[in-house]
Amino acid sequence: MTVPASDHFNGKTFFQPGSQPARSFWDVLRWKVTSRPAKWPHHVPLAPQPPPPAPREAEIVATWLGHASFLLQTTQGNVLLDPVFSERASPVSWIGPRRAQAVPLPLESLPELDAVCISHDHYDHCDAPTLRALARTQEPLFVAPLRHHDLLRSIGAKRIVELDWWQSTTLGRGLRITLTPTKHWTKRLGTPRNYRLWGGFWIEVPANRPAAVTPAEPTVYPKPIVVPPAPATRSVWFVGDSGYDKPFFAELHRRLGCPDLALIPIGAYAPRWFMAPMHINPEEAVRLHRDSGAKLSVAMHWGTFQLTDEARDAPVQALDEARRRQGVTAEEFRVLEPGASLVV
């Protein structure tokens, strides 16, 4: 599709309004030369987990599958977020960040999927072998930011919806998915930097199941949206990869209200001089939990792939300290084991 110019697209590439978390080749070289990454364990055993419970009415059952991969099950449909089931987060199978923990739920054990959401094209979020297998065995609707159509079509996806920031699409039983802005970037082999858009996802489950509808083209919310979800509606905000910016995220709060559940990244943040524009740290994650008004938050994007310099358990330890400093309990901002589920 042709992408019109906007406040975040110049006709060729996407950009961050007001700032750009770009890092030059020399920045990357400096990081790699000066980096002293902590040593991660080669393999971390999985703790046994019970199967996810069946959702009831407007409930959302969220199961963490490691890194940024989540399964959301509802009576209105099932959604898989950023599925990465490969051994490495890499364009090839023989080099790149290796998985420290196995996937807790095999692909063949997944329930019937209505949608697979991809937040951006980085290899730890957009895993071609996994997506190819899902396209072949399930044929779900693939929902992604603008300009991911070519990539998804190349792995065999047949049903694709591309969204711009604040656009939404509704699945057949009323479940609504909206692409939310983040402070990040995109790059994949074969395409220029920021050729594709990036984002997070706001997923709403209506209280009462409406009559089946035919999925339409994405619709843009009018500006500003001042009506928050009805109390009986349940919502999940999948933050995606992002740097922290309070005014930037305040717009989401004004448009969409407070999520029942926020899935917030806490890892891949060191060194700060390099990572701050694109990845929040645990202190900022707790701040974002409070800014968003989330009733409950769950940590993600940690402990699976070593992408940056911090130790594997450092994000969880730092999160615990940040919660205490900011007056947030462990029940309000939780850390799950891979394969564990919760219900909102």
N, C-alpha and C positions, 0 to 999 in steps of 0.2 A: 504494500500500500504506500501511497505518497504521503509523506509526513509534512504538514504545513509548518512554517516557521512559527515560533512561539517564544515565550519568555525563558524557555530552557532548550530551544532547538534553533540553530542558526542556519538551517537548510542543508547542512552536511553532518554535523555531529551534535550530540546533546551536551549540555553544560549545566552547572549549578548556579542558579540565579544569585548574584551577589558575591559568590566565591567559587573557587574551583579547587577541589582536593587533588590537583595534579602533582605528580612527583616525576622529576626529570630522571634521565638515565644516570646522571651524576648523583642524585639523591639515592637511587637504588644501589649504585656502586658503593657509596659511603656506608649505607646500612650493611651491605654484605661484607665489606672489609672490616668494619668496626664491630660487627655483631658477635655476641658471645651467647648463643642460644643455650638454654637449659637443656639438660639431657632428659628425654622422655622415656618412659618404659616402653619396651618393644611390644608388649601385649598386656592388656588389662582385662581380666575375666569379666564376663557378664554375670550380674546377679539375677537369678531366676525371677520372673515377673508373671503375675496372673494375666490372662488374656483381657483385652479391653472390655469393659461392660457394654451392654447394648444401650444406646441412647434412648431417652423417653421424651416425647413431646418436643419442647424447644431446647432440650439439653444438647450440649456439645461435649463429646468425649475426645480429649486431646491426648495423644500418645507420642512421646518423644522417641525418635528412632536414631538419635545421635546427631551431632553437629547441628545443622539447621533444618533437619528433616523431621516433619511432624505429620501424623495422620490425624485428621479431624473427622469424626463420625457423628452424623446427625440424622434425624428422621427425615430431613429434607435432602440428604445426599451426603456423600463422603468425598473429602478433599485431601489430597496429598500435597504437601508443601516442600519444595526444594529437595526432592528425593535423590540421595547419593548412596547407592548400594555397592559401588565398586570398591576395590581394595585400595586404590589410589585416587586422590583428587588431582587429576593430571590429564593432559590430552593423550598420553600414552600409558600403557600398562606396566612398563618396566622401570620408570623413574618418576619421582615426584612424591609429595607428602603421602605417607602410608597410614592406613587406618590403624589406630591403637586399640580400638574395640570393635568387635564384630557387630554387624547389623542385628538388632534383637528380633526382627521379624522378617523372614524371607519374603522375597517378592511374591512367590506363589501362595503365601498365606495372607496376602492383603485382601480386604473385602472388595466388592465391586466399587470401582471409583467413578464418580461423576466428573471430577475435574482434577487436573494436576497443575499446580501453580508454580511458576518459575520466576524468582525475583530478579535475577540478572544472569549474565552469561559466564561468570567465573566458574572454574571447574569444580570448586567445592560446593557449588549451588546448582549447577547445570551439568549433569553427568550424562553424557550421550549414551553409554551402554545401558544405563538404567532406564532412560527415557525411551530408548529403542525397544527394550523389552516390554515396557508398559504400553507403548503404541501397538505392538504386535499382539499382546495377549488381552488387553482390556479396551483399547480404542476410546479412552476418555477424552473429554474436552481439555485441551491444553490452553492455559491462560497465562499470558506473559506480557511484559512491557513492549512498547513499540519496537519494531524492527527485529523481533525474534522469529518472525514467520519463516524466513529462509532456513535458519538453524533447525527449527522444529520440523519443518517439512523434510529436511535432509535425513532426519532420523526416523522418518516414517509416520509422523503425526498427520492425521487426516482432518481433525477438527481443531481449529486454532482460533482463539480470540486474542487480539492484541489490544492493550489498553494504554492510554496516556494517563498521566497523573490526574486523579480525581474522577476518572471514568470508571464505570461499573458495568458488570454483566450479570444477568440473573439466570440461574439454572432452572430446569424444568419444573422443579417442585418449590421454587420460591427462594432458594438460598442465593444471596447476593454477594458478589465479590467486587471489591473496589481496590484499585491500585493507588497506594499512598506514596507521597514523595519521601525520599531519603537523601542523605548527603553521602554519595558514593561515586562510583564510576564503573565502566565496563571495558573489557578487552578480552579478545579470544583470538587464537591463531587464525589468520586469514582475513581479519577485519581491523579497521583503524580503531584507535582508542576512542571510546564513547560513541561508537557507531550505533550501538543499541542503548535504549533507555534502561533504567534500573528502578527499583522501588520496593515497597512492602505491600502487604495485603490486609484489608479490613473485610472480615467475613461475618455476615449477619444471617441469623436463622430466625425466621418469623415465628411468632407464638402459635399462630393458627396456620395449618397447611392450606395454601391457596390452591385454586384449580391449576392444573398443569398449564404451563405457558411454553411457547416456542421461543428458544433463545434468540434474541435479536442482536442487532449491532450494539456495541457499547454505547451507553448514554452518558453524557456529561452532566454532573450535578449542576444546577444553577448556583450562582455565587451571590451572596454567601448562603450556605446551608445553615439554618438556625434551629432546625427541629431535630433534636437527638432521637435515637431509637426509642420506641415505646418500651415501658418497663419490662414487659414480658418478652421482648426480643432479646436474644443472646448474641453477643458479638465477641470476636477474637481479632486482635490486632497482631499480625505477624510483622514485626518491625523491619526485618531484613537487615542487611549490612548498612551501617550508617555512622557517621560522626555525630557528635552532639551539638545541638543548637536549639536553645529553648524557644526563641521566636519561631523558628522553622517548624517545630513540632506543635507549637501553640495553635497554628492554623488547623491542624488535624483535630485538636480538641474542640475548636470552634465549629468545625464543619460536621463532625461525626459523633461528638460526645465522648463518654468514658467507656472503654471496653470492659467487658466482664473478665476477659483474660488477655494479657499482653505477653507475647513471646519475645523476649528481649535478649539480644546477644551480650555476652560478658567476656568473650575471649578474643584472641588475636589483636592485642592492643600494644604490644611492646616491640620496639622502643616508641615512646610517646611522640618524640619529635617527628617521627616518620608516620606513625599510624593514626594520630589524633584526628586528622581531617576525615578519615574514612571508617574508623572503628571506634566505638565507644568502649570505655573501660568499666570495671565494676562500679566505681564511684558514680560515674555518669549514668550507668544502667539503673541504679537505684533512684537517681535524680529523675530520670525519664519515667520510671514507674510512678513517682509522685506527681510529676508534671501531667501525665496522661490521665490521672484519676482512676487508673486500673483497679478493679476490685481485687484482682489476683494477677501476679506475674510469675513467669517461669523462665529460668535461665536457659539459654541455648548458645550454640556457636563456641563450644569449649570441649576439650577432653577427647576429641576424636582424631583430628588431623593437626599436626604441628605445623602451623603456618607462620608463626612469628617467634619471638625470643623467650616469652615467659614460660615457666614450668607448667606442666599439665594441670596440677592442682592449684596453681596460683590464682586463677580467676575465682574459684570457689572460696578460697581463703580471703581474698580481697573483698568479695561480695559480702561475706560475713561481717567483716570490719566496717564496710560501708553501710550495711543495714543498721548496725549498732549506732554509728555516728548520726544517721539520719532518722532514727526512730522508727524503722520498719522491721517488722518481725519476720522470722523465717517462714511463717505460715502465709504471710502476705506476698513474699517474693521467694518462691520455692526453687530448689534444685532437685531435679528428678534423676533417677537412674535410667539408662537407656532401656526402653521397653515399658517403662512405668506410665500409667495413665492417670488423668484426673478428670473430673466432671464439673462443668459449669452450667 
